[in-house]
Amino acid sequence: MAGHPVGLHSPPLQRCIGYLPDQPVFYGWMTGWEYLTFVGNIFGLGGREVRRRCEALLALVELTAVARRRIGGYSRGMKQRLGIAQALINQPKVLLMDEPTSALDPLGRIEVLETLLRLKEQQTTVFLSTHILADAERVCDQVAIINKGRLLVQASVDELRQRFATPVYELEIEGPPDPLVAALKNLAWVQRVEITQGQHESLLRVHVRDPLQAGRELPKLVVQSGLILRRYEQVLPDLEDVFVKLVGTEVA
Amino acid sequence: MTTLVLLKKELTEHLRTHKLLIVSVLLLVFGMASPLVLAYLPKILEMVGENLVVQVPDFIPADAVKSYLDSLGQVGLLAAILISMGAIALERERGTAVLVLSKPVGTGSFVVAKLLGLGAVLLAGMVAGALGNYGYTAVLLDRPDVTSFVAANLLAGLYLLAVISLTLFFSTLIRNQIGAGVASLGVVLAGGLLSLVPALEPYLPSSLMHWAYSVNAGDGDSRWAALAVTWALIIVCSVASWRVLHRQEM
């Protein structure tokens, strides 16, 4: 990694990387500023340089206002962002992040994702592992899917969608969806149907093998089933579809 | 360089978490209490029972110092184990060590900084206790001989430093601070049992306490072999902690 062999306690490698564990734990008695200075000092930074980097990183992760507060009083999202800042103090070539958003509430998650998007503008390669595929879709240029320790595929999000995701039609219908679902399941061009049932209407996600045929047939089938079609559109398949297809095939 | 950075962090931590203050106050109290109790013992006995007839010897400064050395061998020893049992185990249990050791920090530096930091807490406590003990003894009884007093305190301090390095080793090995404390206390108690064997006694670190008592009493009963073994134990425990930590994944 970064031109160095990977192994336990390898200072030359450790100088080039930044690391953020899934739930970073800090010394609660330190302030955010003190912790960053401490990490900067470990990397041999001192005086004005460490001060400059601390200020810049605290601004990047939007913690300037609480920099002089003890970390023990930080929220999880704030700790996660401080974790990103400490991982960047040495201006690493590679930044490794283990599920950076998994333990966060929606607001904290958005904060961290926005920080990652800002990082993309800098010259750092970010590796992150996540089970939240929407996050990967939002911030990653390249995605690698690993199942049971084996790399299944690595490509850009768009490429994965094109290669692996089946086209999806979303139908919002009024009335019981059962007759329509039964009809769909017997058709060769339908791969699978996901149903989200509401009180009066249902949302059907129909994964199809032949999008042209589906585009022609689906509205007709809704009418033949005696249902009212509220909404009908072809949607862009997401990473979750790709994941299900790849890992599902593996499991099967 | 990184050792100094880590040591600075250790010292700040001991200050902020009041470890340094607690150990200093504890040993100061015991240091002051020893001459106080001896000086006022006749009056205390008088107050307890009017008809009680107890022959109280005339106490000399060495008695107050001996009483303080007793406290160091018991309370000081427990304090040494308590302050060091979580030093590494707790950092790993909580996860703070993962972040620090993912940086270019040598595991040797990490262990040395821990030992020096804890040594500094012990030193501060010993200085506070010694000042309290010397001052109160001088005021209430008489001035103890400075050379003997300092030598006895240094010997007791070195013994406690060996206990700290032993506990630090178990804190690295066991990953659980209670377990580390119990293991260390177990070894210390086993050492106490071994000291009952006359052939082994002169070589055990606990003999440094015996030497300290002798120095205080003005005897020439030295334990040079125990001094060498104690230094060796401190070095071996530190190196072993470093090697164990180096081989372990966080």
Interface residues (C-beta under 8 A of the other chain):
Chain A: L8 H9 P11 P12 Q14 R15 Y19 P21 Q23 P24 V25 F26 Y27 W29 M30 F38 V39 N41 I42 F43 G44 G83 Q86 N90
Chain B: M1 T2 V5 L6 K8 K9 T12 E13 R16 T17 R94 G95 T96 V98 L99 V100 L101 S102 K103 P104 V105 G106 T107 H246 R247 E249
